[in-house]
Amino acid sequence: MSNFIILKKRIKKFNKKVFIPGDKSLSIRWVLFSSLANGVSHARNLLLSEDVLAAIKAIKKLGIKARLNKKICKIYGRGIDGYKFKRNIIINAENSGTLGRLIMGLLINTTAPIKLIGDKSLSKRDFKRVSDPLSKFGAKFQLTKGKYLPLKIYGSTNIKPFKYLENRGSAQCKSAVIFGAMRANGITHIKAKKSRNHSELLCKYLNLPIKVKVKKNYDLIEIDKFKQIKTLNYNIPADISSSAFFIVLTILSKNSSLLIKNVNVNPSRTGVISILKKMGANIIFKNHKIYKGERKADIIVKSSKKLKSINCPSKLNSGAIDEFLVIFLVAAKAKGVSYFKDLGELDQKESPRLKWGAKILNMMGVKIVKTKNSIKIFGNPNLKINKKIIIKNYLKDHRVFMTCVIAALSFDGNSIWKIYDKDSVKTSFPNFLNIIKDLKK
């Protein structure tokens, strides 16, 4: 079967309700927290993507039993010290930076060296940003070329707390240190630039010894040693990052509306909504609820007739870091020049996404000015694409693929898009194309 998709026509108007799979960040964290719990944890709407399945395979390598099916998933935790550190363990994080970086924090007390590997894309990403702070606990790390996977973890039986300044706005770095701190003999202090706070919220919900003081531009976090973790029964809300593709498709489509049910709208994740609203998008939240520390709501989106440019505030970056590629599509159709800056973290993802965002826009005929960390997009509300566009060799980055699908369906003209590696969506959103197909009916 061919591993590409060809799209020729703009999507027709639609008025539908869709259900998006479970949040990937929460799904991976549920797996990791549950593996350390005392007893059996249950999850409904767990995202059964390659990234989450890689997390389950990882904990199985550490002696934890798991049972999966489409309705309910179970993990049989063995407690804080329940991992079995056998010799010659190799953990494959595959394409998941979240798994690869977070699990390093859980393994700093391993009694036998553990090798961590990943796929071609993950092996090009920086793991020194995690190994450096984790080494201050007393563990040792041996990285390829001092920075990359494969790496080896050499644990310590005397984990010491320390003070950590996280100034990148990386939830993965922060969460890895939180997981390491759970084993430290004393209180670990973190001063962290604003980023996703799923780990902290789960810790607080589980009544673990963590304190968080929220400041304007950063958070102060204190973590004491964990004695035990209770089981976590979780009905995982829908993923807002996955929802963003359909939100943008609706915004850019004519006379269309969409209802997305039960979405995780954690404020550290809704930067995409804030940005799109500033650009004139018609988006509202309904049925707000607090669920196990997280906020969730239904999202209603309608077509936007007049979109305006934005000088995007950098403070919104961390809350939209996975959504900028589709945000760029909205900027391409907005009136005026949009400016996005301080986007260095985009190149710490599955592919150099700022580069790919610029490349896609160039291929569409959109004028842009790109620097190492910023991009100016000269919007055109009447943009038409009358050419063949081929997308390939993008390290199978699922968000590049999905962004190109949305672009192909959203702009007028006689374009033909040939987008390779359609299987890339299996890492985060396996039924993406099925939902697209349903909207086209």
Buried (B, 14 or more C-beta within 10 A) or exposed (E): EEEBBEBEEBBEEBEBEBEBBBBBBBBBBBBBBBBBBBBBBBBEBBBBBBBBBBBBBBBBBBBBEBEBEEEBBBBBBBBBEBBEBEEEBEBBBBBBBBBBBBBBBBBBBBBEBBBBBBBEBBBBBBBBBBBEBBBBBBBBBEBEEEBBBBBEBBBBEEBEBBEBEBEBBBBBBBBBBBBBBBBBEEBBBBBBBBBBBBBBBBBBBBEBBBBBEEEEEBBEBBBBBBEBBBBBBBBBBBBBBBBBBBBBBBBBBEEBBBBBBBBBBBEBBBBBBBBBBBBBBBBEBEEEEEBBBBBBBBBBBBBBEEBBBBEBBEBBBBBBBBBBBBBBBBBBBBBBBBBBBBBBBBBBBBBBBBBBBBBBBEBBBBEBEBEEBBBBBBBBEEBEBEEEBEBEEBBBBBBBBBBBBBBBBBBEEEBBBBBBBBBBBBBBBBBBBEBBEEBEE
